Amino acid sequence: MVWEYVWEDPFADYLNSFDPLIGDRRTGVTFRETIRGIVGSGSTLAARIAAASPIFAAIKEAPQRILRMVTGESTKRSEIDDEHLTEKLRARGVAHLSGADTDEVWLIGDLSELRKPQARAMPYLMKVRALDGRLVPGYRTAGVLGVTPQRRGVLYQRLFSSEAPGFISEPNEIQTMIETASRAVAGRFPSRIWSLDRGFDDVAVWRTLGELGDHGVIRVKHRDRRIEYADRDGVWHSGKVEDAVAKLRPMATCQTEMVVRLNGQPKAKRQELTAEIRMTPVRLTYDPQVRRPENETETPARRTRTPKRLVTRSFWLVEVRLLNTTIEPLLLMTDLPVEDAESAVKVFRIYRQRWSVEDAFGFTKECLGWEEVQVLDFEGIRTLVAMAWVAAGFLYELGVTFEWEEVQLLAKLGGYRPHKGREPGRKVLTWGLRRLIEMRVTQALLERYEAEHGTLPPRILALLGRTPCGEL
């Protein structure tokens, strides 16, 4: 039987963006059904992907067909790999973000772990941190989301391992991530602000942001870093970041809504709380040549020693205390001017958006099953994880606004119950989309059975409410 891809829907329209990478019809069908199967199954296991595809569910060798595609065995005329998929995904993300009526974009970056604690044969496994703190086999990933009011787009994703050939360093991966995402949106958004966690608290990151013309809000990790700070009388002192904390002065108080556990509560829930914000200006002096990618590829013996040309820049140290919660104070450093209550609250809002990228990684892990990947080929692993991000990119676009009728229906299918002030999240929308895909899979299998046998078994007909009167 020759299967035709005829289901024209928003998902098909989204996947059209990747058509330039596809060199033949068979690869095109395999690619589209793999993405659809990832969403439908919530997994990156080839057998589960195939079972969740309306077309592949009826093809016995479908899992092998998927694996041949992601490992490049059957795509000699196509460019279905991690690099090209991410490039197209980034272009789609930029185009989606460009529809926002703003000149400012927030870039939310983070690193995450793809943990494979039971894996032994997968290639180039490195040690990554498990949730309980243990070191287990796995890989590292880097990702960037672009955020504007009511819009999000995936701008970067990459899986890497310190054990893989050609690996330079994790700081080099971070520099590549920042430069790639920033340059992708620079032509559309003159104002670019990064929100990053403690793993990015590095003078090399600040150096790169400054050279790109970007700003940043980064959570402080190195409290022993040497800086200059101003006390409450405006007198400057030399010392450590920790010393400057004692000199912070009140700047703003605001209300915010978060999923937190207040003191005395048994579990976290979404609720309103008060945030107190304090700040002080600081100055940071650093060597702009630190951790240049070209320097990291050279051995110490080959590096030419040049006199240090130090640079001094102005920053603000900002502390946010979430009152009556179990969350420790957030200590942030930013090069955005913090001169009044409004600007102080904006810094907090920007950092809060950083948590959305953690939600994005959790979303792809839980709803798209990227940690289930089992491919004995490193580039194949990268390609399959990139495909999971392609699926995630569609779900980010789909959930733009709850006013859309399509989103409301998907939410109902996903089990959403209306609640004042609470709209459905991507997980609920994913569950709703899966139910639609499962319906298509079921329909395809039933139609194939009927084509081969003439009719369905009587008891199946009864379950479907199609039993002729008096037959049973």
SVG drawing of the C-alpha trace seen along z (x, -y; Angstrom):
<svg xmlns="http://www.w3.org/2000/svg" viewBox="-32 -60 88 72">
<polyline fill="none" stroke="black" stroke-width="0.4" points="0.0,0.0 1.3,-3.5 0.6,-6.0 0.0,-9.6 0.7,-12.5 -2.6,-14.4 -3.4,-15.7 -3.0,-19.5 -2.9,-21.2 -0.9,-23.8 1.7,-21.2 2.2,-20.5 2.5,-24.2 5.1,-24.5 7.1,-21.6 7.2,-23.2 9.9,-25.5 12.2,-22.4 11.5,-21.4 14.7,-22.9 16.6,-20.3 14.8,-17.4 16.0,-15.9 13.4,-13.2 9.8,-12.4 10.5,-9.3 12.8,-11.3 10.2,-14.0 7.5,-11.6 9.9,-10.0 10.9,-13.3 7.4,-14.6 6.0,-11.4 9.0,-11.3 8.3,-14.7 4.6,-13.9 5.4,-10.6 7.7,-12.4 4.8,-14.6 2.2,-11.8 4.3,-9.4 6.2,-11.7 9.3,-9.7 12.4,-9.6 12.4,-5.8 12.0,-4.8 9.4,-2.0 7.2,-4.4 7.6,-7.2 6.5,-4.8 3.5,-3.6 2.3,-7.2 2.4,-8.1 -0.8,-7.6 1.4,-6.4 4.2,-4.5 1.8,-2.6 0.9,-0.5 4.4,0.1 6.3,3.0 9.9,1.7 9.1,-1.9 11.4,-2.0 14.4,-0.9 13.4,-3.6 13.5,-6.3 16.9,-5.1 18.3,-5.0 17.2,-8.6 18.7,-10.0 22.0,-8.3 22.3,-9.6 22.2,-6.2 19.2,-7.0 19.5,-10.7 22.4,-11.1 20.3,-13.6 19.1,-15.5 20.6,-17.6 18.7,-16.1 21.3,-16.5 21.7,-18.5 23.4,-21.5 21.0,-22.1 17.8,-21.3 18.9,-23.8 19.7,-26.4 16.2,-26.1 14.6,-26.0 16.5,-29.2 15.3,-30.9 11.7,-29.9 12.1,-31.2 13.4,-34.6 10.6,-34.9 8.0,-34.1 9.6,-36.6 9.7,-39.3 5.9,-39.4 6.0,-41.1 5.6,-44.8 8.8,-45.5 12.5,-46.3 13.6,-44.4 14.1,-40.6 15.1,-38.7 17.5,-35.8 17.1,-33.0 20.0,-30.6 20.9,-27.6 22.8,-24.3 21.1,-21.0 21.9,-17.3 20.7,-14.5 21.1,-11.7 21.6,-8.0 22.4,-6.3 22.0,-2.8 23.7,-3.3 27.0,-1.7 27.3,-1.3 26.2,-4.7 29.1,-6.7 31.2,-9.4 29.3,-9.3 30.5,-11.9 29.8,-12.3 26.8,-14.6 25.1,-15.5 22.0,-13.5 19.2,-15.1 20.4,-13.5 23.9,-14.9 25.5,-11.7 27.6,-11.6 26.0,-9.4 26.7,-8.8 25.1,-11.2 25.5,-14.3 25.3,-18.1 23.0,-20.4 22.9,-24.1 19.8,-26.0 18.4,-29.5 14.9,-30.7 14.0,-34.2 11.2,-35.9 9.0,-38.9 5.6,-39.7 3.3,-36.8 5.9,-35.1 8.7,-32.6 11.1,-31.0 13.9,-28.4 17.1,-30.1 19.7,-27.5 20.2,-23.9 23.2,-21.7 24.1,-18.4 27.8,-18.0 30.1,-15.7 33.6,-16.4 34.5,-12.9 33.6,-13.5 36.3,-14.2 36.9,-17.9 35.5,-19.0 37.3,-22.1 35.7,-23.1 32.4,-24.0 33.2,-27.7 33.7,-27.5 30.3,-25.9 28.8,-28.8 30.6,-31.4 29.3,-29.8 25.8,-29.6 25.7,-33.3 27.3,-34.6 25.1,-32.4 21.8,-33.4 22.7,-37.1 23.7,-37.5 20.5,-35.7 18.2,-38.3 20.5,-41.4 19.1,-42.6 15.5,-42.7 16.0,-43.5 18.5,-46.4 18.0,-45.7 19.0,-42.3 19.1,-41.3 20.4,-37.9 19.1,-36.2 21.5,-33.6 22.0,-31.4 25.0,-30.8 26.8,-28.6 27.4,-31.6 28.9,-33.8 32.2,-34.3 34.0,-37.4 34.4,-35.8 30.6,-35.9 30.4,-39.6 33.3,-40.2 31.3,-38.5 28.0,-40.3 29.8,-43.6 31.4,-43.0 28.1,-42.0 26.3,-45.1 24.1,-42.9 23.1,-43.4 22.8,-40.7 21.3,-39.7 23.3,-36.9 22.9,-35.2 26.1,-35.4 28.0,-32.2 31.5,-33.5 31.0,-35.6 34.7,-35.7 35.4,-37.6 37.3,-40.8 35.4,-43.9 35.0,-47.6 31.7,-48.6 30.1,-51.8 28.8,-52.1 25.6,-53.9 27.5,-57.2 28.8,-56.7 32.4,-56.0 34.1,-53.2 35.9,-50.3 37.9,-47.3 36.8,-43.9 34.8,-40.8 31.3,-40.4 30.4,-39.1 31.6,-42.3 29.4,-44.4 26.3,-42.5 26.5,-44.2 26.4,-47.6 23.2,-47.0 20.5,-49.6 16.7,-49.2 15.5,-50.1 12.0,-48.6 9.2,-46.3 6.9,-44.6 4.3,-41.9 4.8,-38.8 3.0,-35.5 5.1,-32.3 4.8,-28.6 6.5,-28.5 6.2,-27.0 5.6,-29.6 7.0,-29.0 4.7,-26.5 3.1,-25.2 3.4,-21.5 3.9,-21.9 4.5,-24.6 1.6,-26.2 1.0,-29.3 0.4,-32.3 1.2,-36.0 4.1,-37.0 6.2,-40.1 9.8,-40.7 12.2,-43.2 15.0,-44.4 18.3,-46.0 21.2,-47.2 24.6,-48.9 26.8,-49.9 30.0,-47.9 32.9,-47.9 34.6,-44.9 38.1,-44.8 39.1,-41.9 41.4,-40.8 39.3,-40.8 41.5,-38.0 40.4,-35.5 39.1,-32.2 39.1,-33.3 38.2,-30.2 41.4,-30.6 43.5,-30.5 41.8,-27.3 42.9,-25.3 46.6,-26.1 48.9,-24.4 50.3,-26.6 53.8,-26.2 52.6,-27.7 50.7,-30.6 52.4,-33.9 52.6,-36.0 51.3,-39.5 50.9,-42.3 47.5,-42.3 45.2,-45.0 42.7,-45.2 39.2,-46.6 37.0,-48.1 33.2,-48.2 30.3,-49.4 27.7,-47.0 25.0,-46.8 24.7,-44.2 21.0,-43.4 19.6,-41.2 16.0,-40.0 14.4,-38.6 11.2,-36.6 9.5,-37.2 8.1,-34.3 9.4,-31.6 12.0,-28.9 13.9,-30.4 17.3,-31.8 17.9,-35.5 18.7,-35.9 22.0,-37.8 22.2,-39.1 24.7,-41.2 23.7,-43.3 25.0,-46.0 21.5,-47.5 21.3,-50.8 19.5,-50.2 18.7,-53.8 15.1,-53.7 12.4,-51.3 11.1,-50.7 14.5,-49.6 15.1,-47.4 11.8,-45.6 12.7,-45.1 15.9,-43.3 14.0,-40.9 11.4,-40.3 14.1,-39.5 15.7,-37.0 12.3,-35.4 11.9,-34.7 15.2,-32.7 13.2,-30.0 11.2,-29.6 14.2,-27.9 14.4,-25.4 10.7,-24.8 11.6,-24.3 14.2,-21.7 11.8,-20.0 9.1,-20.2 11.2,-18.5 12.4,-15.8 9.0,-15.0 6.6,-15.6 8.9,-14.7 11.1,-12.1 14.5,-13.3 16.3,-11.3 14.8,-8.1 17.0,-8.4 18.8,-5.1 20.9,-5.4 24.4,-3.9 25.7,-6.8 26.6,-10.2 25.5,-12.3 22.3,-10.2 21.7,-11.1 22.2,-14.8 19.8,-14.6 17.1,-12.9 17.4,-15.4 17.3,-18.2 14.1,-16.7 12.6,-16.8 13.4,-20.5 11.7,-21.0 8.6,-19.4 8.9,-21.7 9.2,-24.8 5.8,-24.0 4.3,-23.7 5.7,-27.1 4.1,-28.7 0.8,-26.9 0.4,-28.2 0.7,-31.8 -2.7,-32.9 -5.6,-31.2 -8.0,-33.3 -7.3,-31.0 -10.2,-28.5 -7.6,-25.8 -5.7,-26.3 -8.9,-26.2 -10.0,-22.9 -6.5,-21.4 -6.6,-22.4 -9.9,-20.7 -8.6,-17.5 -5.6,-17.7 -7.8,-17.7 -7.6,-21.5 -10.3,-22.8 -11.0,-26.6 -9.5,-28.4 -9.5,-32.1 -6.2,-33.6 -4.6,-30.4 -4.2,-29.4 -3.2,-26.0 0.5,-25.3 2.4,-23.5 2.1,-20.1 -1.7,-20.3 -1.6,-21.4 0.8,-18.6 -1.6,-16.0 -4.5,-17.5 -2.4,-17.3 -1.5,-13.7 -5.2,-12.7 -5.7,-14.2 -2.7,-12.3 -3.8,-9.1 -7.2,-9.5 -5.4,-9.7 -3.3,-6.7 -6.4,-4.7 -8.3,-5.7 -5.4,-4.7 -5.1,-1.3 -8.8,-0.6 -9.0,-1.7 -6.2,0.7 -7.8,3.6 -11.1,2.9 -9.4,2.7 -7.7,6.1 -10.6,8.0 -13.7,6.2 -15.0,5.2 -13.9,5.0 -14.4,7.7 -18.0,7.6 -16.8,6.7 -14.6,3.9 -17.5,2.6 -19.5,2.7 -16.9,0.7 -17.0,-1.8 -20.8,-2.0 -21.1,-0.7 -22.7,2.8 -25.7,3.5 -28.9,3.8 -29.3,7.4 -25.9,8.7 -24.6,9.3"/>
</svg>
